[in-house]
Amino acid sequence: MVDAALSLDGVTCTFVSRTGEGRRYTAVQDVDLSIASGEFVSVVGPTGCGKSTLLNVGAGLLAPSSGQVRVFGQPLSGINKRAGYMFQGESLLPWRSALDNVVAGLEFSGTPKAQAREAARDWLRRVGLGGAEDRYPHQMSGGMRKRAMLAQTLIRDPDIILMDEPFSALDIQTRQLMENEVLDLWMAKRKAVLFITHDLDEAIAMSDRVVVLSAGPGTHPIGEFNIDLPRPRDVAEVRAHPRFVELHSAIWAVLRDEVLKGYAQQKRA
């Protein structure tokens, strides 16, 4: 049996309140989740259900309170060096050009400067930013900054790609362009992807599998769906496919009550 690229086994994350009262809050509880090499898995759930917590655990940025994380069968200790992480917020350094932002990861890992800069130029071309190497973040549109962040993530050729709602701030047209670009790049090398999103349409259009999380506290998976839509896919066109409509209806039937629970919890808070 081939080991999963990333597996979370019985992962629980409990936090202590910062108010000084010592209250404990369990964000996620007894989560089992695995992503095979070459598989694109999306996780959906209500706002505040712990989706990003699971991503941080997979990245090694957060140690679980209990349970274990394995990377290609080996227990994870510290930062997951086989993963690239594309954050939801901005991760570009404002004092660096697009080229200097993309090249940073290779520079920090000791890659010779000329080699690193040539690789950065190549990745900027791949994501549609050829000719924009000298632009600073404030000179780029939101979509251009996301493209630079994508190149920044992929340049180190990670075996696992972690993405935390990376396109949520973009307008719908730019978002769909970025989604298709990610799928094209993924299809070329088929890395393992764990994709966090609140958008069910996006999850279905992009994924091989969609995992649904319950509302917190004590979030856990409550549904798992194989997305048997043909590839390659155009994220706009695939929404009209009859099977897409069936899958959306089935997943939403599981997700709907959890979204309402999460909304009610936020109102009470």
Summary of the structure (lengths in Angstrom):
residues: 269
radius of gyration: 18.9
end to end distance: 45.7
largest distance: 55.6
contacts: 861
relative contact order: 0.17
helix: 39%
strand: 23%
